[in-house]
Amino acid sequence: MPKLLFSATLDKDVNTLVKRYLVDPVTHSTAPPSAAVMTMDHHLMLVSPRDKHDVTASIANREGRTLMFVRTKHGADRLAKQLG
């Protein structure tokens, strides 16, 4: 099964994930490799299914901008409905 990784940044933390999980990856970028964002943090959280909605809502409601990735368009629509 193919694996896809979408990231707003391709810094060393994301590159670690690429090396661990992807075989022969192809990268597409809208910015030159020298472009950097120094104010972004990446987090991985393992959450039980029963706590997933509350944790997601808490993250989405914090101050500042948050970017969340979901697996499918249906998942994005479901998340938007839950948070709306």
N, C-alpha and C positions, 0 to 999 in steps of 0.2 A: 504494500500500500504506500503511495507517495506521501511524503511529509512536506508541509509548507510551514515556513516561519515568516511572519510579518512583524517588522519592528520599525518604529519611528526613528530609531538610531541603530547603528551597527558598531557599537563600541566594544571594548574588550570583554565585557560581561556577556553581551549577546554573542560575540564570537565564540566564547567558551561553549555556549549552548549549541551553536552551529557545528562546532567540531565534535561535540559529544553525540548529537542525534541525527545529523544529516550526512549523507554520502554523496560526494561529488556535487556540492551545492552550487547554484547559480545565483548571482546577486544582481539585482536591478536597483539603481539608485537615482534619485532626482537631484542629489547634491554631490559635489566632488568629495573624494575620500578624505580630504583635509578638513572638511567642515566638521565642527564639533559642537555639541551642546553640553555645557558643563553643569547645568542645573537639573539634570534628569537623573532619577534613581530608578532602578529596576528591582522588582520584588517578586518572589515566587512564594505563594502561600498554599499550603495543603489544608483544605477545609472540609469538614464532614458535610455530606449533602444536606443535613437538617439545618446547618448553620450558614449555608452558602448565601441565601437571600439576605440575611441580616448583615453578613460581612461585606457583601457587594454593595448594599445600600450605604453602609457606613463609609466605605471607601469613596463611593460616588458623591457623597454629601460633604466631604471634607473641603476645606478652603483651597483654592487654587485649581489648576487644571489636572484632570486625570484622563488617561487614555486606557480603555479596556478593549481587549481583543476577545472575540468569541469565535467558535468554530464555523458557524453557518449564518446565513442571512436570517433564517428562522430564529436562531439563537439571539441574534442582534435585535430582532423585532420583539421577541419575548422579554429580553432584558429591558429594552426601552419602555415596554408596557408596564413591567414591574416597578421600574424606577419613576415612571411618569405619574 
